[in-house]
Amino acid sequence: MKGNIVTRPHLLIISREKSRILLNDGDVRKMAEDFGYEVVLAANLSKLAQIYDSFFARSFSKHEQKKLGIGAFVSCFIIAATFLILFKPEIRHFKVVNVKVSLRGGPKILAIREEITKPRKPYFEIEQEKTICNVTHPRADLCEMNGDIRIHGNSSTVYLVSTDQLPPQKNNSWSIRPYARKGDDRAMDRVTNLTVKKLHISQQLPICTRNYTVPAVVFSTKGYAGNHFHDFTDVLIPLFQTSLRFNGEAQFLITNHMPWWINKYKPVLQRLSKYEIIDIDKEKEVLCFPSMTIGLKANKEFSINTSESPYSMRDFTKFLKSTYSLKRKFAVRLKNNADDPGSKNKPRLLIISRSKTRRFINLDEIFTMTRNLGFRVVVEETRENVAQVAKKVNSFDVLMGVHGAGLTNMVFLPENAAVIQIVGLGMEWVSKVDFQIPAMDMNLKYLDYKISVNESSLIQQYPLEHHVLRDPPGNMISPKGWVSYRKIYLDQQDVKIDVNRFRATLLKALELLRS
């Protein structure tokens, strides 16, 4: 009887011969057949009428043919629109990886080697590349994954479950230390090594005991934790780049968890994630996520490389000022009589002092001279909690100090404020990379004062003809040479400023505040 006949819907796929060719029509046909369609391929429109008559007339009445014809037309339109989106250059920016997962069923690790400003490659090209974790970036290793992701915390293992057959010749396992100081063995040796494994669903896998619906971000707070500069350049700035796009809807999983560090930067962490932080090293359960980033995006020392990121260092400082409710957006703009001792419009100068190394030997002389030039001067070591330091620094127009972690607080200065870095002997390269370039990226006015040999305390430790004084390093320090370099130029050196020579630098700072 006709009422008992079960018919399959028919799907007509129109192929092309010259451009916008469907490269994997066999895969698409198989997928459609798996969904219950009976599929026919047509090379051109002129054959459609013949195919229609011969294909449909065998089993259906004219009324049924009309209904099925409409359904086939709608199906073809949807599929054509889908492939148009995938191949049309100007709209390739859509996240086609989501389409990939729905078509193939297996999770993929996202490509991250392309710059964010470049259009994404078509879905089929990404499929053929079989991209893996990026372990080639000089600053940090990074994995970004979508799909069925399981992390067994106390075993330090992450599983990416795939329904696709895994090519045996491909590397399906990676070791990641989720801390952005790659190449620095001293820092990285303190960081837990995580193993990422891509396994087929048929292999032995841990069973999910807790499921989440938000992405996870995995990182370490070890390394050089506690050093103000490294807290920002190795963790906070990379974390900002990695997680801001989630608008708080991300779960932080921290390895090498240190409660005091979390508490120190709690306002920043709470702005980036609405959820309570998980100490993944102590987790005995298997946590499962639809998406995961292991490691943090880092691309520039104490700053952000805008060619690799949609964010800038100014975005980060604005984020901080909002987080800590800092009121001053811009530094004071001086009038011509601002350096008059009787003027009420005096710029505020914060001198960052140090108690152990790279100290100002003649701080009293410096204080007197700067005050006589018209500055309202305060000397601090900036050791209070971050919120207090942020509000204090934000109230100043000029920040001054010898190269060191205290200058990191420039992130809290109002825009157009000035930074004066005292560059010790042999510190030119590190001073430029660590603070000069970042200061300009923050839209701050930058000045430096390079001391002479006679202003360095090293002159009391080495004879004038010694290479330490005669030929100090001016370029990048190799990792092997860093320990000896640090011991001499960073740990053994104090400065005695020639206040008469330094006066010109302070006058330049006043001039910048007038512009």
N, C-alpha and C positions, 0 to 999 in steps of 0.2 A: 504494500500500500504506500501511496505517495507520502502520507503523513508520517510514516516511520523512517523515511529516508533522511539520513543526517548528511548535510552538504557542508563542504568547507568553503570559507570565503576565498575569493580569488584576488590576487594582487598582481597588477601589471607594472613592471619596472621599465622605464624608458631609458635606454642607454645612449651615450653620445660617442662619436667616432673621432672628433678632433680636439675639443677643449672641454674642460670640466668633466673629464672622464671618470667614471666610477671605478677606481683601481681594484677594489676588492668586492666586485659584484657577487662572487661566489659566497663570501662570508655573509653578505647582506641577505642573499637568497636563503642560505641555510638558517639564519636567524629568523627570517620571516616564516619559513616552513616549521621551525620549532614552535612558533606562536600559533600554528594552525592554518596558515595561509597556503593556498595553491598558487605557485608563482610562475609567471611567464615574463620573459625578457623580450623587448621589442627594440630594434635598432633605429627605426625612424617612424614618424607619424603616419606616413603613407600606407603602412601595413596594418595600422590599428584596426581598420574596419574589417579586413579579412580575418585577422586574429579574433576579433570580437565575435564575428558570426560563427566561425568554426569552433571556437572555444566554448562559447556559452550556449549555443543552440542545442548542443547534445543533451543537456540535462535539465534545462529550465524553460519555463514558458516565457512569452514575451514580457509579461508583467514582472516576472522574477528577474529577467535579464535587465530590465530597466532599473530596478532597485539595486542590483549588484553592480551595474555599470556606474551608477552614481557613487556607490561606496568605493569602487576601485578608483574613480577619478579623485575623490577626496583623499584617499590613502596616498595616491601618487603625488598629489599636491603637497601633503605634509612631508613626505620623504624628500621631495625636491627642495622644499624650503629649508629642511634640515641641512642638506648638503650644500646649499647656497650659503648658509651661515658659516659652515666649516671652511669653505674655500674662498669666499669673497674677502679680499685683502683688508679692506677698510673696516671690517667688523670681526676680524680675527681676535680681537682683544677679549672676546667672551671666554670664560673659563671652560674650554672644551674638555678639560680633564673630567668634569662631571659627566659629560656625554659619553666619554670613553668608558667610565665605570658602568654606566647603565647599559651600554651596548655589549660590553664584553663580560661583565659580571665579576671580573677580578680587579682588586685594588692595584693601583700603580703608584710608584714613587715619582713625585713631580720633578720636572726639569727645573733646575735652578741656576744653570750656568749662564743663561742669557740675561742681558741687562733688563731691568724692569721696564725701561722705556721702549724696548723693542716689541713689535707685535709677536704674539705667540704663534708657533708653528702649527700647521694643520694637524688635526687629530691623527690621521694615518701616518704622518711623518714621525710624530712622537711615538706612536706604537712601534714603528720599525726600529727606532733608536734604542729602545729598552733602557732608558736612563736610570742612573743609580744615585746613591748619595754623593754629594759633592765633597770630596776630600782633597781637592786641588787648590782651594782658596788659601792664600798665604796667612790669613788671620784666624780662620775658624773653619772646622768641619761642620757640615750641616746636612740633615736629612729632613725632607718634607714628604709626608705620606698621607694618602686618603684610602679609606676602605675599612677592612676588618683588622684593627691594630690592637695587640694585646701586650701589656707590659707586666712582667713578673719582677717586682721591685727588688726584693732582696737577693735575686739571682742576677740582677743588672742586665737582664735580657729583654729585648723588644722583638715581638713577632709580627711580621706583616703577612697576613694570610691571603693567598691567591688561589683562584679557581682555575687559572690558566696553567698549562703545562710549562714548567720552568726549564729553559734550555740548560743542559748539564754543563756546557762550556762557559756559561756566564757566572760571574761572581754574585752570589746571593747572600753574602754575609759581610758586614762592615763593623769596624771598631771605632767608636766615637767617644771622645772626651769633650763633654758639652761646656766648654769654657773658652772664651775668645782671647786666648793668648798663645796661639799655636806657634811652635818654634822655640818657646821659652820653657826649657826642660824643668827648670826649678819650679815654675808655676804649675805646669801640666802634670808633673809627677804627683801632685797632691790631689788631682782630680780623678774621680772614679771613671773607669773605662766601661762604657756600655756596649753591648753586642747587639747589633741589629740583624735579624735573620728573616729572609723572605722564604716562606715555606708553602708548599701546596697543601690544600685543605685536607688531603688524604693522609698527610704525615702526622706524626704524633705532636699534638699541640696542647698547651695548658687550656683548661676550660675557664671561661669568663665567670668571675664571681661578683664583679661589680661593673655595671655598664654606665657610660656617660654619653650625653648627647652633644657636648661641646668639645672643641679642639683641645688638645693638650700641648703644652710647651715644656720641654724638659731641659733644665740647665743646672749648672753647679755654682755654688757660692763660695767655693774654696779658693784655689789659686793664691792671689795676693789679697785676700779679703782682709779688710781693716785698714788698708792703705786707701786714703780718700780718692786719690787719682785713679787707682786701679778699680775701685768700686764703680766708678763712673765709666771709664774707658773699656773695661773688660766685661761689665755686667749691665749696668743701668742703661747706657746708651744703646748697646746691642739689643737688650730686652725691649726697649722702646721701639726700635725698628722692627722687631720680630712680631710683637703682640699688639701694637696699637690698632691695627686693622680689625681686630676682633671686637673692638668696642666693649671690652670688659668681659666678653663671653668666651673666656679661655680658662682652662684649669692648669695652674702651674704645678709641675712636679719637680721638686728640687732634690738633687743628690748632693752629698756633703753638706747637708742642712745644718746651719748654725743659727739658733734662735736669736742671739743678740744681733746678728747681722740683719735678720728679717725685721726685727723690731726697730732697728736704726733707720731703715728705709721703708717702713710700713706704709706711709702715705703714698709713696710712689707705686709700690706693689699693689695697693688697693685700688689705685686709679686704673691700673692695667688689667686687673682681674677682680671680678666680683666674688670669687670663690676662695674658700680657705685653702691655704697652701698645703700640699701633701708632701711629707718627707718620704720620698719614694724608697730610700734605703731601708726603711723600717716596715714597708708594706709586705705583708705575707699573702695578701690576696692578689688575684689576677685582675687588673684593671683594663677595661676595654673601651676604646675610643674610635670615633668615626674619622678622626684626623689627628695627626701628631707632627710636631716639629721638634727635632732633637738637635740641640745646639742653638746658638744665637747668631743673628746676622750682624757681622762686624766688618767694616771695610775701611776704617780710617782711625788713626790714633786720636782719642779724645774728640772725635768729630764724626761726621757722616758724609760719605762720598755720594753726592746727589746723582752721579751717573749710574750708581748701583741701587739706589733707594728712592722711593717716592717722597721721602722726608728729608728735611735739612736740619742743620744744627740749630737754626733759629726756631724751627718747629719744636725741637727738644727743649730749648730754654723757655719758650712760651708755655710749654706743657708743665715745666717745673714751677714757673711763676704762678700758674693757675693752681697747681697742686698745693703749694704752700701759701696761697692767698697773698702774694707779694703785690704791694700797691703801686710802686713806682715803675712806670713803663719806660721812661726816658730820663737820662741824666740831665743835670742842670745846664742851662745854656747861659754862659757868662756874658755880662756886658763889659764894656771896655775898662770900667773902673773896678772890676771884680778883684784885682790883686791889690787894691787899696786896703791898708790895714784896718781902716774904719768901715769898710764895706760890709753890709749885712748879707750880701749874696756870695758868701765864700764857698768854694767847692770843698766837699768832704773827701779826705784822703785816708784810706785804711792801709797801714803798713803791717804786713804779716811778718811777725817775728818767729824765729826758730830757736829752740833751746839746746839742741844737740849738735847738729851739723849745719853748714852753710849759714852761719849766724852773722848778723850785723855786729861787727866789733865796736863801731862808733855810733851806736844807735842814737845816743843823746845829741850828737852833732847833727845827724840827719834830721831828727825831730825839730830841732831849733831852726835849721835852715828852711825846711819846708813850711813851717809856721810863719816865718818871716816873709815868705813869698806870697802869703795870703791864703794858705790852706788851713782848714780846720782838721787837725791831725789826730788820729786814734791809732794806737799800737795794740795789736791783739795776736794771739796764737790760734784763734778760731778752733777751740777744742770743745765747744758746747755741742748739744745735740743739733742735728741737721736743721730742724725747723728754726731754732734760735739763730744759727749762723746765717741761714737764708734771709731772714728778716733784717739782720744786722747789715750784711753785705749789700743788700738791696737799697739801703739808705745812703750808700756812698757813691761818689762820682768817679773816683780814681782808686784803683787797687794796685798795691806795689809790694813786691817781694822777690827774694832770691828764688831761682828755679827750685821748685819743690811742690809737694802735694797741696800746700795751702793755696796755691794759685788756682787750683781746681774750682775754688769758690767763685771764680769769675762767672760761672753759669747763672749766678743769682743777681749779677749786676744789671741795672737798667740799660736799655739799648743806648748806644752812643757814649757810654762811659769809657774811661780810658784804663788800660792795663799797662803798668810799667814793670817789666821783668829785668831783674838784675842778673846778667849772664856771667857766671863765674868762669875762670880759666878752664879751657877745654870743654865747655858746656854749650858751644854754639849750635851743634847739630841737634842735641836733645832738646834744647830750649826752643828751637824753631819748630820741631815736629810736635812736641808736647803742648806748647802753649801759644806760640806766635800764630801758626796757621789756624788752630781752633778759635783763638780770639777774633780773628778776622771773619771766620765763618759764623760767629755769633753776632756780627755787626757791632763789634767793639773797636774803639780806637786803640792801636797798639804801638807801644814804644819799648825799646830796650836800651839798657846801659851795659856795654861790654867792659868789664873791668880790665885794667892793665895788670901786668905781672906784679907791680909794686902794691896793688890793692888786694892781692891774694895772700892768705896766710901761708900758702905753700912756699913762699919765698923764705920763710923761716925754717923750712924743713929740707929744702934742696938747694944746692949751690946754683948760681945763675946759669952756669953752662950745662946744667943737667937737662936731659931731653924732656923731662916732665914740664919744665918751665920754657925751654927753648922751642920745643916742637909739640905742643899739646894737640890732641886729636881734634880735627875740624870737621870730619865727615862721619858717616854712619859707623857705629861700633859693632863689630862682629859678635855673635853670641859667645864665641870662645874667649874674646877679649873683654867681655862685659864685667866680669868679676873683678879683675885687676883695675879696670877703668873706674868702676864704682868706688873701690876701696880708696883710690887716690883722689879723684876729682870731686866725688860727691860726699864721701864720708870724712875726708880729712881737711876739707877746705872751708874756711870762713872768709868773709870779705870786710875790708875797711875802705869805705867809700871816700874818694876825694870829693868833698862836698863842693868845692869850687868848680870842679869839672862837671859834677853831677847837676849843678844848678841849671845848665842849659837844657837838660832833659825835662826838668820840672817846668821850666818856662814854656817848653814845647807842649807839655800836657795842658797848661792853661790856654795856650793858643788853640789847641784842638777843641777844648770845651767852648770856645767862642764861635767855632765854625758850625 
